[in-house]
Amino acid sequence: MLQHNFEFSACTSILVGKKAMADGSTVIGRNEDSKSAWPKHMVIHPRQTFAEDQTFVSKDNGFAMPLEKTRFKYSATPEWTDEFGLFEEDGINEYGVCMSATESAYANERVLGFDPLVEKGIGEEAMVTVVLPYVKTAREGVKRLGAIVEKYGTCESNGILFSDKDEVWYLETGSGHHWVAQRIPDDCYAVVANQLAIQEIVFDDPDNFMFSASIQEFVSKNHLNPDETCFNFRNIFGTHTLSDEIYSTPRVWDGQRILSPSQKQDPMSEELPFIRKPDCKLFMDDLEYVMGAHFQNSPYDPLGKGPDDLKHKFRPISLAKTQESHLLQMRPEFAPEIAGLHWLAMGVTCQSVFVPVYAGTTDVLDAYKHGEKTYSKDSAYWAYKLLGILVDPHYPLFGTKLHDLQKECAIEFKQKILETDKKAKELKDEALFELLTKASLEMQRLALDKVEKLTAELITESTDLSPLNFKTDANL
């Protein structure tokens, strides 16, 4: 994520095809990273039809475009304040379309010299708001956003994730008006970390690739392709710097190391593939582990016992500046309102809990609607942040208790989802939405209750961990 006037500290994304998951789900997810204390809320926007067409105007940079009269229902995680814009970031709409925006990236000066970024073009702040409530498939989402970029331009280089129950897509903007998108093969996954990641584009394969109308002419006219044999978007539009090798590629390496351990690779390699096949079928806990990864079982783990010069050499996936992490799951066997699960972990991913909310829910707990820049007890964001702050200085003592809490929640969520799915098959209309809302609220409450209980326990235990303690030798 990139917010204007904020210290830059961007995200990590994952996309998984349905045949790579054990249960046939599609999943997209991302850690939204910006500031170490910048709360997020969760909202459910109801379907709404306005008397006349609407106009969206961004508070972030003035980007403006007309919107249709009907806005579909969708979930989102906006900022605690709209002073800098909405930044709704991620959600699932009533048709089962999932969207996450954005994975901040960088284009090189060669392409930007010919097609510079547009100051009042579309940016991360607006993307979910002007796309997700107006599309019925992931493919439609790609086409809509691509058309907006071509017409209005974009103020940033970004990667945007889309999925529905059948397809998973990744779209990248490489200059002011040019973009490409690739469908993730059903039996594969991708991990992306602040680089333009899409590689070779196959222009005569519309089932798997989309792109701006004049991108081939643009590249050819301006002599931008370093390779005469193929059109590699990453090589033409992207960057290859030492910053990439320290900040970005090690996270891709870590995600691929976890999901495809048979592949031996260099964490600083500029040649890591965009698409990988996992070594075995994946489960949601595998993806949660990736989003909370910090180079565990390697000398690069900042929480590990490796040499100091290696422990902080690379930027990990899970970071203190993560505001929220989400995994948007679409399961194959249900209608969209039941199939969709919006898994949300507030605060630092590895210190938080992924809590599922059904796409069909009509509300969230009040705690998810509260939280400002300064700590407050009524906020879900701050509840998870406080737990992490207590664990941070005492990982050897408190880390196991945190992991036990995460495991307990995962087990109880699974049981609740199975129970709710079974009941949901027999219901429709208002009764169905009431059931899905009740289950979602109960799961959010369950996790917060466990977090509050563990927080109280850790505060109590921490009172005896002061450096002012003094132990007298029993023999004196």
Secondary structure by P-SEA (a helix, b strand, c coil): cccccccccccccccccccccccbbbbbcccccccccbbbbbbbbcccccccbbbbbbcccbbbbbbccccccbbbbbcccccccccccccccccbbbbbccccccccaaaaaacccccccccccccccccccccccaaaaaaaaaaaaaaccccccbbbbbbcccbbbbbbbccccccccccccccbbbbbccccccccccccccccccccccaaaaaaaaccccccccccccccccccccccccccaaaaaaaaaaacccbbbbcccccccccccccccccaaaaaaaaacccccccccccccccccccccccccccccccbbbbbbbbccccccccccbbbbccccccccbbbbbcccccccccccccccccccccaaaaaaaaaaaacccccccaaaaaaaaaaaaaaaaaaaaaaaaaaaacccaaaaaaaaaaaaaaaaaaaaaaaaaaaaaaaaacccccccccccccc
